[in-house]
Amino acid sequence: MNSASQFIQWGLLIAALGLFTIREEFDYWVILGLVLLVIFFSVRILSGNFWPHNTGLEGPVGLFVLSAALATWISYDFSTALLQFARILAAVALFSLIAEGHPAFQRWLATGFLAAAFLLALYWPFQHDFSASQGKFQIVDTIGRWIETNGPEFKIEGLTGPFIHPNVAAGTLALAIPFGIAFIIDGWQKRRIWISVLAGLASLAVVAGLLLTGSRGTWVGLACSALLFFLAWIQRQWYGSPTRKFVFWGVALVAGLLGLVYLFTFFDIQRLLGSLPGPPGTAQTRVDLWRQGWGLAKDNFFTGSGLGTFWMVHAFYSILLHVPFIAHTHNTFLEVWIEQGILGALALLWGSLVILTWYWRALDRRPLPLLGAAGLFGLASMSIHGMIDVVFYIERTLPLVGFVLGYAWLAVPKPEAAHPAGSRSKLAGRILVLAVCMVLALSLFLFRNSFFSTIYANLGSLRQTRAELSTYDPNNYEMRSVDQARQSIDYSTITGNFEQSLTYDPNNQTALQRLSMVALSRGDYASAWDTMQVAWEGNQRDLTTQLLYADAAIANGFPEKAAAALQSNPWAETHLMGNAWSRYWTQRDFQRAFYSYQAVLLLNPASTEAQKQAEAAREKLGP
């Protein structure tokens, strides 16, 4: 690729990245960015270098982009989905350009990224409101409040948006640290001490900024990545032969698994993972949120609910709130499955396996390129952090995934240097694909009823989501409630999909839950009770089923059954009090409002608010 063509491509891509990432939300500049991306890919195709050769990511990336395009098309919020899709395309473009770019461009881009991280480390503490958001470490809060009191107020909201979340800032800063180390080592080796000094100062500032974010997940990712690289150094030093290499990492894997078993057995793993916002005034664990997320993944198993939809889909169909509550499910793989369906999840898993082969091949490369090693380190840190958080997938920093992937590829020995292994890898890949297809075909034959039930439930769930959330405005819920929104929708096709699902599997959880939601909102209380009894008798006890069973029980005059079902449900009081007002009191259904308050008192006899409201409802009912 000649320098002029590469210069044009970099210009197009940097301009598109600016339009996609500076602002948090969609605006019409995103369309211009997409046009620039189309031109970028056209130039790549005409130059004959559309994609790096033999990376192994061709299939996974193609499948991921395809599922993302489908998830954009089906999303009820098309503009938000289009912005996320544009950022995915930008990540793909960034990877393709870095992976086969000129070494000078690669070096200058890495330098620019370290410089940008340095500026972010300086800027972020001055724009963050430490007094309004309590951090996880007291010393960080103390330093932050001192900066807030004594430092200048420095905000560029027109460029950066109103707020940069600590975890988003932390994820970006963490990726810069290995590049800073790479420049320190490179400067020392080439006897350019000034490069090492500048890179060292920038890296120290980045580390200081990272400490101020208080992001524990980022430090977990960095620490685990450092441990893996230390093990890699040991293996490369003393266990270089293929047999010793295999044995070394086999022992390391077994030791790691035993360590995880020890943690799960002797420690409170939920406490170790940390708490997240829960019902008002309380907290929930990541495990709780993952259970809720898995329920949403099953609702739209094949298609996903659409890009950018988790915020409202989780509130509406998992914890049954009328306003958004939490932005993501704190696990990247689960988040992708929820929004892009099984194809997106499989693409992510497939790509992860390919990248593991990159690491395996890089272990044999001598010497290992410093920028390539930095990319591998950053990718490991990003992946580990992604197991307990979603820092990149739904954020404007998403293109950084392609940035780190591009540099990680630089560390991998190219096929020309290792063609026998490459041939064996291709053969193993074909055998694996064939085996997966055979397993899928056999599973479809053996579990065809569950398969067709899930398809129809997915169709109904997707149609319901689009019909409801495209018309409901959570910012004006007082003017038009969830129940009122559902009363204005034609559900004939939607309920038909769910009923068809139940003909294949009478206990399909999604179909039973969604039919009950619609029936309760439209006042068909007897039908809702019949539906939820089927779910309850089928031993379904997830959080959403508990809430819906309690709603149906109250609507049919059984507050004791509602309270019994919600004994361990953290959302019980909040949900019952909210429904008592929005569903019953505002519609002058004081009897059912009284049942709701009665159920709250059975759960918490000390609730003075429920006692007061129950007395008011009893007065409305009269003697």
C-alpha positions, 0 to 999 in steps of 0.5 A: 500500500503506498503512502498517499493511499494510506494517508487518505485512508487515515484522514477518512477514518480519523474524521469518521471516528471524531464524528462517532465518538465525540458526542454520546448520543446520535445526531445527524453528523453520524450520517456524514461519518458513515458516508466517510466510512463507505468511502474509506472501505471503497478506497480499501477495496480499490487498493486491494488491501481490504483486509489483512491476510489470514488473521482468522477473524474474517469469519467471526468479524463478518458474522458479528457485523451481520448480526449487528446490522440485523440488530440495528434494523430490528431495534425500536430505537433506530438512531441509537442503534445506528450510532452503535453500529457505526462505531462497530464498523469503525472498530473493524476499519481501525483494525484493518488499517493498523494490521497492515499499515506502515510501521511509521503510521503504526508508531505515530498512531500509538504515540497519539493514543498515549498522548490522548490518554495523557490529556484524558488523565489530566482532564477527567479529574477536573470535569468529574463531580467527586462530591456527587458520586461517592467512589469505592475508595475513601482516599480517592474521594478525599483526593478528588474533593480536594481537586474539586475544591482547589483546582480549576473547573475545566469542562468542554461539554460541547466536545466531550458530552456532559459526562465521562463515566469513571469506568469509561475513562478507566478502560481507556487509560488502562489500554494506554499503560502497556503502550507507555511501557513499550515506548519506555523500553524502546527508547532505552534499547535505542539509547534515546533516553528522552523518549523513555523519559517522556513516555515514563512521565505520560505513563505516570500521569495515566496511572494517576488518572486511573487511580482517581477513577476508582475502577476496581474492574480495570485493576483486576484486568491489568493485574490478571494480564500482568500475571499472564505475561509474567507466566509467558516470560517464564515459559519463553525463557525455560520451556520453549520446546513445543512439548514443554510449552504445552505442559507448562500452560496445561499446568497453569490452566489447571492451577487457575481453575483450582484457584477459581474453585477455591475462591468460589468455595471459601469466599463470598464470590458475590461480595468479591464481584462487588455490588451494583445499584438495586432497588431504591436505597439498596444494592444488588450483586453482579450475579443477580444482574446476570440472572436478569440478563440471561432471562432477557437473552432467552426472550430474544434468543435468536435475534436479540432485542436490538442494538442500544436497547438494554436500558429500557428492555431490562427495565420493562421486561425484567424488573418491570419498571416504567423508567430505565434503571441500569445501562448494561448487564456488566458482562460483555458476552451476555450484553452482546447476546441480549442485543445481537442474539445467538449469532452475535454471541457465537461470533464473539465466542468464535473470535475469542478462540481465534485470538487465543490462537494468536496468543499461542503463536505469539509465544514462539515469536522472537523477538516479540514486537513491542507494540504487538506485545502492548496490543496483546497486553491491552487486549487481555486486560480489556477481555478480563475487564469485560467479564465483569463490566461493559466498558466498550461495547455500548460506549463511544470508546467501542472503536478502541476494540479495533485499535487494540486488535490491530496492534495485537495482530502485529505480535503474531507470526505471519503465515509465511513464517509458520505455514505448517501450523497455519495449515493444521489450524485451518484443517482443525477449524474446518473439522470444528465447524463441521462438528458444530453443524452436526451437533446443531442438526442433531439438537434440532432433531431431538429438541425440535419442539423447544426450538420452534417454541423459542422461535415463536416466543422470540418473534412475539417478544421482538414484536412486543418490544418494538410495538411498546417501546417505540410509542412509550416515552419514559420521560412522560410516564405520568402523562401516559402510563405503561398500562395506558400504552398497552391498552392502545396497541393491537396485540393480535399478532403478538399474542398469536406468536406466544400462543403458538409458542405454547403449543410446542412448549406449554411451559415456555417462560417468555410466552407465559411472562409476556402474555401475563404482562399484556393481560394485567395491563389490559385488565384481563386479570383472570387470564393473567392468573391462569397463565402465571399459575402454569408458570408457577406450577412449572417451577419457574421462580425467576425474579420476573415470574415472581413479580408477575405471579404476585401481580396476578395474585393481587389482581384476583384477590390473593394478597397472601399468595403474592406476599409468599411469592415475593419473600426473597424478591428485592424489588417486592416493596418497590414494585407493589407500592408502585403498582398500587398507585399507578395501576389501581389507585389512579383508576379508582380500583381501591380494592386492588390497591388495598390488596397491594398495600396489604401484601406489602404489610405482610412482607414488612409490617413496619412499613408506615407508608403502606399502613397509611395508604392501606387505611386511605384505601379502606376509607375509599372503600367505605363500610 
